[in-house]
Amino acid sequence: MCWGPLQVPARCKPRLRVEDQYLSWTENDSIENRLVNHLIRTIGTEVDIRKRQILFILYDKILNADEKNITKISSGSLAEGLDLPGSDEDIMIVDEVVNVTQIERNIKHLVQRTEVFMETDTEHPGFTRLKLKAAGKRANQFVSNECIVNTQTGQYLSTTNFINHMKQILKFNDFSTHGPCLSDTDQTVDIAFCLRSKYLPYHAMPWKLRYRRQWPPNAIIDRIINYGCLLVPIGPRIMANCNLLWRISFSVAEKQLVHSFNFTQVLCYGLLKLTLKRIVNTNDDVKDLLCSYFLKTALFWVSEEVDIDTFQLPKLFICFSLCINKLISWVNNCYCPNYFIPEHNMFLGKINKYNNNSLLCVLSSIKYSGVSGLMQNLFHSYPCKKSCYPPYSETIIMLDFLFYRIYKWTKDSGMMSNLTKNYKLLKYIKSIQNSESSSFVIGVCKFHYATISQQAAQLLPSANTNYNIRTSYHRHLHDGLQRDAVTGWLLYASFYYVTEQYNVTLRLTEYILSKHLPDMVQLREDYYSEADINNYRHRVHSSMSLNAKMTKAVVDEVMYVRHSSLIPKELELEVEDEYFMVSPIIMAHCLRFLCYHHIGDTFNRQQELRQLFLPRYMPINILSYTYTLYGVCCEIFGDKDAAFHCYDDALQCANFICTSAEKRKSRLLHI
């Protein structure tokens, strides 16, 4: 992103407090009051929305802090600040090694970066061909020979080959192709691999000079121009099997535009999305003709064309109606102009003269039903409480759960094997934390600091080396305790195990297992039930910091990085080639089993083995690792047949196969 990591543009700050605007309405505005009432309870207060936006900005900054070759960018509704049912989490991964130019030149010498020329396509204004001009000396993960197609006019990057190449090298075997993205099996996350042009395409040049009233602010326009655009691997919808045209994407620019919205603009955006989901898409005749991107585009155009003072809470329905009128006009003409490149008709291949009449009827009925009809259709099944604003404690809890849901532990191989990189990132996170006043942002920083500290501890030399090394272990492990309820303690228990202090390990694991782990909130779940949220409410209170709540009520798998110095020596093969991730309950019983094995307590060793095999819910992403761990314990116990079956089960898992399972199975076959 081009602007400060934790700053929302000044333009988006309301001149009048939202509460003051709301209370200043007259009784004649009661219907509009109720509409805003429903929306705020559904979408959130302005503070909620800004906190969500900041959460994703912070997340991106930390992910990209020490990355030079790629940039990861959060996009989609969640990153824009809207946490509605069905709001998607999109991640754009941008290759920074490829240099995309708009001036074709002859390159007579070796270049560091791969050089690609962006050809202007007059027939398809929203798309471009990417002509390879030179292969750079710097290693490039995204663009390889497999991505190149030879034509009579030169070598071009193929979108189809590009996506297949990314899927292959990143081993996303369980991901399917979804447009230009790779999607997980549940389609909860879309990952788009992109290239970046530091310049706006020629077709978008008029955008920066276009007449507009007060929106968007000049500062946002400058940032968009300075960033350029992205190129995503998909061609026009109307051209089947087109693998040479890349779509010009303004996702980064659009996120900045949404972040610059005032509160009424954001509510209007949410209202449009709810209308699409609860009214338009419930009609089978027009379902899926419109998408939320078209609605957002309409809001961009309306925001630019009217005075920004139009977007005030008492005028929310007027703003919504202006957007609906814009959509009706576009559908009638079967032409939806892209906000940056109006020559690009985004309705092509989607809305035409054969299907637009039904959609016009639906949109017209929304327009003429007025605010009362809209309320009835949108919220008749969603009763509204008397208060406009949900309790403060509830908004905090929902923000906590958004953080728990979106958090992904980066498994970047460079970060997980380079202690220097970890130290740089720790310093960077601390600098953000020290500059912040928001308790929530500070809590998120402390969480990431604890996560990297756990990783750094595992990259230190042997704990038996010297006093200074042991001091570093204790510092990192102590900092790692702030992450969640158990992973820090488990790594501490592992530390005492590898230093052969078995009784201390037993006491720590007994403490871990006493925490009632199954009732805790699991990080990274795609969905949290009302029971999960109620359990969380009973464990925490609103005055607690985020970190205090996490150490009391949140649990995660424990991760051992590649060549971890804290992994039990019996499991060193599991971290020879990759990380090893396992349930905290399973790991606690495994450590206890190993301790009893070493101190010769055969009775308790057998008891812990039984505990390991008790039926438990196991996330699919750690199933193969768990079976492998079972097999190791069975081998140590002397049951080779059971061990063989465990390794075989590990190799039959649908996703995330533990690489050591095959090696261990082969060893058993040759004994």
N, C-alpha and C positions, 0 to 999 in steps of 0.2 A: 504494500500500500504506500501511497505517496505522502500521506499525512501522518501526523504524530500518532504513536501507538495507542494512546488511551484518550485521545481528544475527539469529541464530537464537534463538528464545525459550529462556530458561534451563531450562525444564521438559524440553526435549528432550535435555539433556546427561545421559548415563548416570551413575548413582550409582557404579557399578562399571565400570572399564574393560572394554570388550568382550573384550579379550585375556584379562583375568583371569577373566571369566565362563567363557570357553571352556575355559581350562586347568583350571578347578576341577571340571569334570564328571568323573564316575566312568566306569569302563569299561562299566558297564551302559547308559550313554547313547550307545554307539558309533553306533547307527543315526541318532539325532537329531544326533549330531556330524557325520555324513556329510551329512545334509540341510542343516545350516547351512553346512558346507564348500562344497557345491555352490552354495548361494544367494549366499554372499559372493563366490565367483568369478564368478557370473553378474550379480549386482546391484551389487557393490562393497562396500567397507568403509564404516563410518560416516563416516570422513573424506571419502571419495569423494562420498558422497551429500550431505553438508553443503556441500562445495565446489560441486557442481552447483547446489544451491539458491541459494547466494550468488552464483554467476555470473549467474543470471537476475534476481535482485533488483538487482544492480549494473547490469545491462543496462537494466532498466526505469527505474531512477533516472536514468541518463544520458539515455535517450531522452526522458524527461519533464521534464528539468531546467528548460527554459525554455519549456514548453508550457502555455498557460493554457486553451485551448479544448477540447483532447482529452487523454485519458490512455491510454497504451498499456500493456497488462498481459499478461505472458507467462503462459500456463496450459497445461494438459495434463501428461502424464507427465514430460516432460523438466524442466519448471519445478518439478515436485514433487520432483525428484531422482532419478528412475528412468530410466536409459538402457538400456532393453531393446530387442531387435529389434522394430521396429514402433512404438516410442514416438513419439508425435506431438508436433509443435510447433504450439501454438495461440496465436493472438494476439487479444486482445480490445481493441477500440478504443472508448473510452467518450466520448460527447459530454458535455462539462462545461457547455455553454451552456444545455441544456434543464434546467429545474427541475421535477422530478417530485414532486408533493405528494400527501398522503393526506387532506387536508382541503379539500373543495370550497368555494370562496369566489367571490364576485362581484368581478371586477377592473374597476374603473372608471377606472383611469389606465394610462398606458403603462408597461410594465415593461421592464427591460433584457434579461432572459432569457425565452426561450420557456417558458410555464407549461403543464404537463400534469398532469391529475388522474388518479390511479391508482384505478380503480374495483375494489372487492372483488367477486370472482365466487364465489358460494357453490357453484355447480355444478362449477367447475373450480378447486380451491383453489391449484393451482400456477401459475395464469395470471391475467392481469389485462387489462382494457381501458384504453387511454390516451386520455383525452378532452382535446382541445385547449381550453385556457381563454384563452390570450392569446399572440399572436406578439410576441416581444420585439424591441427595437430593435437589439440586437447581432446582427451577421451570424451566421447559423447554416448550417453546411454540411450537417448531417445531416437536419434536419427542414425541408422546404420544402412549398410548395403541392402538389407532386406526390405527397407522402406522405399527404395528408389525404383522408379519405372522409367525405362528408356523409350523415348518417342522420337519422331522425326525432327522435332524442334528442340530437343535437349532432354536432360534428366529431370524428372519431377518427383515430388514426394507424394506417395499414394496414401490416402486416408485409411483404406482397408488394411494395407500392409502395416501401416503405422500402429493401428490399434492391436492387430494380431501380434506384432513385435513386442509391444508393451505388456500384453497379457502373458506372453511367453517368458520374457526375461524377469518379470516380477513374480512369476509363478502364481498368478491369480486364477488358478484352475477352477475355483468355485464361483468366479465372477462371470456374468454373462454380458454380452454387448447390448447396450441400451442407448440407441442413437450414437452420439459421439462419446459416450461414457462406458465405463465398466461398472456394473451394479452387483452388489452382493445378493445372495440367494433370497433374502427377504425384501430386497429393493428398498432398504432404509438408507443406503448411502450410495451416491453416484460419484465416481471419480473420473474426471476428465483430464486427459493429458494434452497439454497445449504448447504452442509456440507463441512468442511474443514479438510484436513489432513495436518499437519505441516511438513510432510515428502513427498518427491517424491516417487511414487510407484516403486516397484522393477524393473518393465519393463522399467522405465525411467532413472534408475541409469546410464546406459552407456552414456546418453546424456551429462552429465557434464564432461565426460572424452573423448568425441569424438574429433577426429582431426578436426581442423578448422583453417582458416587463421586468419584474424583480427576481424571478426564479429561472434557472438556478443562480446562486450567488457567483460573482466573478471569481472568487477564490476556488470554488469547486470546478468551474470551467477551466481554470489554469491547471489544476491538478490532473484533470482528465486529459487535457492536451499533452501535458508532460509525461503521462504514463503511456499513452498510445493505446493499443488494442491487443486482443488475443486472437489466435487462430486455432480453431478446433476442428478435429478430423471428421467432418461430415459435409456432404454436398447438398444441393437443393432437393427439396422434397419431390419436386416434379420430375426429377431425373433419376431413374432407377439405375443402380449399379454405377453411379458416378463416383469414381475414386480419385479424381485429380483436383476437384474443387474443394477448398477448405472454407468453412464459414467464418466470417469476421465477427468476433464476439466482443461486446462491450460490457461484459459481466462486472469487471472491476469498476468501470465508470458508473454502472447502474447501481452498484452497492453504495458508492459515494453519494449518488443522487438521493437514494432512499434515506441514507443517514442524514442528509441535509434537510429532509422533510420536517415541517413543524408537526405538532401533535395531531392537528386536525387532518393534515395530509396522510399521516400514518393511519389514523382511524378510517379515513376514506379508503385507503388501500386495503385495510382489513375487511371493511364492509364489502368491497368489490369481490374479494376472495371468498367471503362467506356466501355472497349472492351466487357466485359461480358454483360453489359446492352444494348449497342447500336448495337452490332453485333451478338454475340452468341445467346442471348435470343430473338432476332427478327426472328430466324429461328425455325419454329414450330417443326421441326424434332428433334432438340436437346435442345429445351427450357427446362430449369430447370434441365438439367443433371449436369451441373457444378454449383457451388455456389462460392461466393466470398471467403469463407473459404479455398477452395481448391487453389484458386489463391494466397492467402496470404501465404499458406503453401509452394507453389512453390517458392515464393519470399524469404521466410526464408531459404530454402535449397540452392538456388542460392547465396544468400548473404553470407552464411557460406562457400560455396565452392570456390568462386572467391576472388581475391584480392579486398579489399574495394575500392581501387583507380579506379576500374572498374566503380563504381557508381559515375560518374561525368556527369554534364549536357550534354557535347558534345557526350557522349556515352549512352544517355538515351535509344535510340532505340535498341542498342546492348543489354543492360540489359533486356529490354522488350522481345527481341527475345530469350534470354537465358531462361526466364521464360516460354515462349510459347513452346520452345523445351522440357523443363522439363515436361510440361503438355502433350505434344504429346507422349512422352515416357511413361508416366503413363497411359494415355488413351489406348495406344496400348497394354499395359500389363494388363489393367484393375486393376491396383494396385496404390493407392495413399498412400504413407507412412506418417503416422502422424509425425510431426516434432520432437516430444519428444519420441514417442513410434513407431519406424518404423515398428514393427511387426503388428501394427494396420492398416489394409487396410481400408481407409475411403471411398473407392468406393463401398464396399460391399452393395448390395441392391440398388445401384444407377446406376453404369456403368458396363456393362458386354459385352461379345462377341456378343450379339444380338443387341446392340445399339451403340457400340463404333465407328463403321465405319463412320457413319454420322458425329459424333463429330470430328473424325480425319480429315474428309474432310474440315470442317469449320475451324479448327485450322490450317491446312496446308495452306488453302487459305489466312488466316491472315498472316502466316509466309512468303509466297512467294509473297504477294502483296507489300511487302516493306513498307517503311515509307510513300510514296506517296499514296498507296492504303489505308493504315491505316488512314491517314488524311482524305481522301475522304469519307471513310465509317463512321468515327467517327464524323466529324465536318462539313460535307457538308450542314447540316441544322442549323449549329451553327456558323454564321459569326464571324470572329475574327477582333477586332479593331487593329489599327496599333501599339499602344503601348502595350508592353508585360505586363506592370504592371497597374492594375486598379488604378484610383485616390485614394489617401490616404483616402479622406473623405468617399468614397464608401466602402472601406474595413472596416473602423470603423463602419459604419452603419450596415453592414452585421454581424459584430461581436456582435453589440448591439442586433440585432434581434435573433441571435442564443441564447444569454443569456435570452432574453424575452421568447423564445420558450421552452427552457429546464427547466426554473425555476419551481420548484414544492415546494409549501409551505408545509413543513413537518407537518403532523398532529399527530405527536407522542404524545400519551396521557400523558406520563411522563413529556415531555417538556412543554406541554400545561397546566399542573396543578401544576408544581413545580417551585416556584420562585427562589429557590437556584440554580437549574439547569440552569435557564435563566441567572442568574448573572454569573455563571461559563462560560457559552458560550459567553456572552458579553465580558468577560475578555479575553477569548481565541481569539475571532475575533479581538479585539483591538490589541493583541500582533502580530497577522499576519499582520495587517494593518501597524503597526509601523515599521515592518521589511521589508516592501516592497518599491520598487522604481517605479514599474509600475503603471501608473495612472489608467489603466483599472482594475488591481487587487485591488487597493485601493478603486476604485468605487464599485466593487463587494462586498468588505468587508463592506463598509459603508451601502450598501443596506441590507445585512444580519444583520448588527448591528441595523439598523432601524426596520427591521422586528421583531427581538427578543425584541427590546425596546417596540414596540406596544403590544407584548404579555405580557411582564413583567408588563406594566402599568395596565393590566386587572386583574393581580393576586394580586394587592395590597389590603389592607383592605379598608373599606369605605372611600371615599374622605372627609367625614365630621369628620374624627377622630381627627387629630391634625395637627399642622403646618408642622412637619417633613414629615408626610405622604403626605400632599398636595404638598410639595416641590418635593418629589419623583415622584408624578404623573406628575408634570410639566416637570421634567427632562426627563422622559421616553417619554412623549407625544411630547416634543420638538424634541428629537432625532428621533422619529418615523415619523416626517414630511419629512425626507430625503428619504423615501421609494419610493413614487410615487406621482402623482399630487393630490390625494384625500384621501386615506385611513387614513393618519395621521390627516388631518383636520376633517374627520368624527369622529374619536375617540375623538378628542378635543371637537367637538360639543356634542358628547355623554357625555363627562365629565361635561360640563356645564349644560346639561339636567339633569343628575342625581343629580347635586347640586342645581337644581331648578333655574338656571339662564337662563330663557327661552328666553329673548331678545338677549342675547349673542349667544345662540344656533341658533336663527333665522338669525342673521347677518352672522354667520359662514356658515350655510347651503346655504344662498343666494350667498355667495362668491363661494362655491363649485359648485353650479349649473350654475354659470356664466362662468365656465371654458370650455364650449363646449365639454363636456365629450364624446358624441358619435363619435367625430372625432379623439379621441386619440387612441393610440395603446393599445390593451388589452393584459395583461400578459397571458402567458401559452396557446396561440393559437397554434394549430398544424400546421397551415399554415397562412402566411401573404401574402396578395395580393400586386400587384404593387401599387394599390391605397393606401393601408395602408402605404407602404414604402414612397410613395410620400408625403402623409400627414405629416409623420414624418420628412422628409427632410425640409419641409416648416416651421416646428416649431422649429427645432434645427439647430445648426451649429457645425462644426468639432472642434472648439476650446473649446466647452463646455465640462465639465466633465460628466461622465456617470450619476451621481446623479442629476446634473443640468438638463440634458436632460429628465431624468425620472420624475422629479417634474414638468416639463413643458409639456410633451407629452405622458406620460404613465399612464394608469389607471388600477385598479384592484378591485376585490370584497373586501369588508370590512369583516373581520372575527372577530367574538366575540368568545372567548374561553369558555370552560366549566366553569360555575359559574363566568363569567366575572363580574367585579365590575362596568363596564362601560355600560352594557346593560340597556336600559330603563326598569323600573320595570314592565311595561306592557308586556315585552317580556322575563321575567326571566324564564318562563317555557321552552322556546326554548333552554336555555343553562343549563338546569337541568341535562341532560344526555350526551350531546355532544356539539360540537361547532355549531355556526350558521353563515352562510355565505350568503351575499346578495349583490346585485348590489349597487354601490354608489349612483346612481340616485334615486333608490327606497328607500334606507335608508335615504337619505337627505329629500325626501318628507315625509317619515314616521315621522322623527323627527319634521318636521315643523307641520305636522298634530297633533302630540301629544302636541307640544307647544301651538298651537292655542286652543286645547281642554282644556288645563289647565288654560289659561288666559281668557277663555270664549268667544273667537272670533269665533262664529259659521259660519259666512260667509267664512272666510279664511280657516277654518277647512274643510268645504265642498269643497272648491276649491282644496285643497291639496289632498283630497280623489279622486277627479276626475283626478288629475295629476298622482296619483298612478296607475290608471287603464288605462292610455293611452297605446296603442299598442307599444311594444318595443321588440327588439330581446333579448332573455334571454338564456344564456348558460344552457345546460341541467343539469349540475351538481348543479345549484342553483335554479332550477325551483320549486322544492317542498318547499324549504325554503321561496321562494317568495310568493307562494300561501298561505302559513301559515301566513306570515306577513300581506297579504291582509285581511285574515280572522280576525286577531286580530283587525285591524283598523275598519273593518265593524262592529265587535261586539261593539267596543267602540262607534261607530257612532250610534248604536242601530238597525242595520239591521242584525238580527239574521239569516234570510234565506240566505242572500248573504254570511254571514260568514260560514254557514254550507256547502254551495257549494264550497267555497274556500278551506276549510279543506278537503273536499272530493276530489277535484282536486289535492291537495297536495299528497294525498294517492294513486292517480292513476298514478303518474309519474313513468317512466320506471326505473330511477336510483336515487340513493341518496334520499331516503325517509326521510323527516323530522319527527323525532320520536314524537315530541309534537303535530303533527296534529291529531293523533288518540285520544290523551287525550283531546284535545280541542273539537273535534267532539263529543266525548262521553259526555262531560260536557253539551254541548248544547242539546243533546238528553234527558238529565235528568233534564233540567230546567223546 
